Amino acid sequence: MQLVPPTTEHLLQMMTWFTTQHQVCQWAGSSFRYPFDIVTFTEDLSLDRLASFALVSDRQELLGFAQYYPRLEKCHLGRIVVNPTCRGKGISKALVEQLNACGLNQLGLRQSSLFVLKDNQAALNSYLKLGFVESTYPESIPLDHCLYMTRATK
């Protein structure tokens, strides 16, 4: 598995992974438009300003997508999603670990952070297993039931 820049084909496939506004909000936040088309999907991902990656298999199958950017002196991981047909196979661990290593290195930082909704139990459990812990966010979080999690470099 490797991280690569996302292609239009990857984005078109990702668009099929979200069939409700709730799913999109849970993944990308309330400002992400739904329904979407390739133009709005691409715009809302902010690909021009956020480090964005597709995780692909050795056969170039799209396994997941995620982004990172600096936030509060941490490498903030965002919009993490695993292909629905690949869930439960350890893909999220590979995706988060590879993205995190890349982001920490590129940004020259030693800690990571992310947001997760409390009711997204699968993601929350995954992040806890990866060593993220619930932390206090220094500002108000605009989404209800949202947790801020951090992890120091291992």
C-alpha positions in Angstrom: 0.0 0.0 0.0 1.2 3.5 -0.8 0.1 7.1 -0.6 -0.3 8.8 -4.0 -1.7 12.1 -5.1 -5.5 11.7 -5.7 -6.6 11.6 -9.3 -9.9 12.6 -10.8 -10.7 8.9 -11.0 -10.1 8.5 -7.3 -12.4 11.4 -6.5 -15.1 10.0 -8.7 -14.9 6.7 -6.9 -14.9 8.4 -3.5 -18.0 10.2 -4.4 -19.9 6.9 -4.5 -18.9 6.2 -0.9 -21.2 8.9 0.4 -24.9 8.5 -0.2 -26.4 10.8 2.5 -25.7 14.3 3.9 -25.1 12.7 7.3 -22.3 10.5 6.0 -20.7 13.5 4.3 -21.0 15.6 7.5 -19.6 12.9 9.6 -16.6 12.6 7.3 -15.9 16.1 6.1 -17.8 18.5 8.3 -21.0 20.5 7.9 -19.5 23.0 5.3 -19.0 20.2 2.8 -21.7 20.5 0.2 -24.2 17.7 -0.5 -25.4 16.7 -2.9 -22.2 17.2 -4.8 -20.7 16.9 -8.2 -17.1 16.5 -9.2 -16.6 20.3 -9.2 -18.0 21.0 -5.7 -16.5 17.8 -4.3 -13.0 18.9 -5.5 -13.5 22.5 -4.4 -14.7 21.4 -0.9 -11.7 19.1 -0.5 -9.4 22.1 -0.9 -7.0 20.0 -2.9 -5.1 23.2 -3.9 -4.2 24.0 -0.3 -4.2 20.8 1.8 -1.8 17.9 1.4 -4.1 15.2 0.1 -3.4 11.6 -0.5 -5.1 8.4 -1.9 -4.0 5.1 -0.4 -3.8 2.6 -3.2 -3.0 -1.1 -3.2 -0.2 -2.7 -5.2 -2.8 -3.2 -7.9 -3.7 0.5 -7.8 -7.1 -0.2 -6.1 -8.3 2.8 -4.2 -8.3 1.9 -0.5 -8.7 5.2 1.2 -8.2 9.0 1.3 -6.9 11.5 3.8 -5.4 14.9 4.3 -3.1 16.8 6.7 -2.3 20.4 7.5 -0.7 22.3 10.4 -3.1 23.2 13.2 -2.1 24.5 16.6 1.5 23.4 16.1 0.4 19.8 15.3 0.0 17.8 12.1 -3.7 17.7 11.9 -5.2 14.7 10.1 -8.5 15.2 8.4 -11.1 13.7 6.0 -9.9 10.2 6.7 -12.0 7.6 4.9 -11.6 4.0 3.9 -13.2 2.4 0.9 -16.4 0.8 2.2 -15.5 -2.5 0.5 -12.2 -2.6 2.4 -13.4 -1.7 6.0 -12.4 -4.1 8.8 -9.2 -5.1 7.1 -6.7 -2.9 8.9 -6.6 -0.3 6.1 -7.3 2.6 8.5 -4.2 1.8 10.5 -2.0 1.8 7.3 -3.6 5.0 6.1 -3.3 6.9 9.3 0.2 5.7 10.0 1.5 6.5 6.6 -0.2 9.9 6.4 0.9 10.8 9.9 4.6 9.9 9.2 4.5 11.9 6.0 2.8 14.9 7.6 5.1 15.0 10.7 8.1 14.8 8.4 7.0 17.4 5.9 5.8 19.9 8.6 8.6 19.3 11.0 6.3 18.6 13.9 6.2 16.0 16.7 2.5 15.8 17.5 -0.6 14.9 15.6 -4.2 15.8 16.0 -7.6 15.0 14.5 -11.3 15.5 15.1 -13.8 12.6 15.3 -17.5 12.6 16.1 -18.4 10.7 19.3 -21.0 8.6 17.5 -18.5 7.4 14.9 -17.5 4.5 17.0 -15.5 2.6 14.4 -13.3 5.6 13.8 -13.0 6.4 17.5 -11.9 2.9 18.3 -9.4 2.9 15.5 -7.8 6.2 16.6 -7.7 5.0 20.3 -5.9 1.8 19.1 -3.4 4.0 17.2 -2.5 5.9 20.4 -4.6 9.0 20.0 -6.1 10.3 23.2 -9.0 12.7 23.9 -7.6 16.2 24.5 -8.9 19.6 25.4 -9.3 21.9 22.3 -8.3 25.5 23.1 -11.2 26.9 21.1 -14.9 26.1 20.7 -15.6 23.2 18.3 -18.3 24.1 15.9 -19.7 20.6 15.6 -21.7 19.0 18.4 -20.4 15.8 19.8 -17.0 16.3 18.3 -13.8 15.0 20.1 -10.4 16.5 19.6 -7.7 13.8 19.8 -3.9 14.1 19.9 -0.9 11.8 19.7 2.8 12.4 20.3 5.4 10.9 18.1 6.2 7.3 19.1 
